[in-house]
Amino acid sequence: MKAHLLMPYFSLSHSNFPAFNLPLGAKTSALFASLVLAGCQATEAQNTPSQTPDFGENVIIMDPSMPSSDIQNKLDAIFKQQEANQFGPERYAVLFKPGVYHNKVRLGFYTQLLGLGQFPDDVMLQGGIQVEASWHGGDATQNFWRSVENLSVTPDNGTMQWAVSQASPLRRIHVRGNMLLDDNGGWSSGGFMADSLVDQEINSGTQQQWFTRNSTLGSWTNQNWNMVFVGVKNAPEANNWPTPPYTVVERTPRVSEKPFLNIDSVGHYSVFIPALRKDTQGVSWQDKRVAGESLPLNKFYIAKANKDTAKTINAALGKGKHLLLTPGIYKLDAPIQIKKPNTVVLGLGIATLLPTAGNIAMTVADVDGVKVSGVLFDAGEKNSDILLQLGDKKTVVSHAQNPSTLHDVFFRVGGASVGNATHSVIVNSNHVIGDNLWVWRGDHGNGIGWQTNKTKHGIIVNGDDVTMYGLFVEHFHNYQTLWNGENGEVYFYQSEAPYDVPNQQSWMNGSNNGYASYKVADDVKHHKAIGMGIYCFFDVNTSVKLHSAIEAPTGPGIHFDHITSVSLGGTGEITHVLNDQGEKAYDKNYVSRIVSH
């Protein structure tokens, strides 16, 4: 592994596997590396104990020296409050210092479990993690907004139950046993796992669709409509799609893993920024040599929702600080403005940005290497034209060597309260990489209705060479996804048409019934999408039809593989899968598929 020597000094950051961290300084390249080597000694400065940063009251830090009963009581109290708290304001991040814990965690809404080791096995949770849906009658299709990262799990009964739907990622975990992805037969719908090792079997149960990237599995059993594996070792064989409906891409073209918070042996916190990797398979950390950069926490502005505003956050960003958003709902009367290249924005505990004055919640300049991770954008009652924008406009500027990335970035229009946003996210910059985006116009909760939580598109991609891994876009009034840029690539797409169309006349695209979920602009010459599932459930008016799930130009550079349309329960109709191809999905034939185009 090569290290890019960008400055003439280095520092040590971990006692067991120290990392030679090569600071960025005034770099001309964004490729950098840390070599993780055993047997090195920490510097005198780093042997000095550090005080715990002020993360606020909603970050709970666990230490293995604490009595196990005290830890369990805290975990149980959070779960009791959050189990069914789907649209509540509370947010929590539970951080585990390196060591062994004899506890079992039941995980509810807006709760993040995060190991603070350099590697997942530095934190060993002996007891397990459980997510089920008894609060919702065993139906896990509303188990959203929670996550687990950077720890190992030994389930007390041999199986980690993770019955979730969207916005519930697993990252950098090691499961020492099996996994179950449903609530023992109840539906679940749409999960994401990356950079993880599962020793034994994953049983997807009734999970409707699932995306796995850069992981290593013992084995996989069960399937439903759309199970996609990219860069996964021991992925199931996929020789006869759709029987079973496994889509396997052997290697991941290009990706960087999500930044993560960690701590060294004397209490110094830092954020590790994994480097861009190309043509990869399996986890990034198993050989304990990880390329990237470690940023000390004093380079971050630690924001708190109960005191910070767009003004205070922008002032810190203007001084060159990175941004750590502690758990809470940040009410913003102006955009957070990311102007400097290589800025890191890391949210803890599903940190939420809520515009209050019809403003954009965040803008990212057309610069290299910005990282936005772990943030929920929640539309306010006054309409915002955009919630998140990357790049002011389309340009020819290349960011191929140092792309901006979005990891676990979620959008919500309605649900918690009345929300309105014409567009949730617009990507104007080139070479952006998205890694688990859920863009959701609410279909249940508060402030829901055809004329109440008003929208147009979920996501618009104008930039060229944009790649998405795990793109979920649902219920918007017009095209869910509008792709105008060249050379776009999407690996796994899940979408539902709006449930609440009142009648066909109110949802027409010219002479066509409804708006396709996924629209590639007519002048695009090169585009690729693999593993797509598009669904309808027109429960307000079951006679509503959608002419085509996908609209795209034809030509030698346009490729779609393994695409599925489903009329959920036969409620409404999708007449074609792609343009005018594919049989209708409706009450008697509720699933329709096209192998490739």
Summary of the structure (lengths in Angstrom):
residues: 597
radius of gyration: 22.7
end to end distance: 39.2
largest distance: 73.0
contacts: 2279
relative contact order: 0.08
helix: 7%
strand: 44%
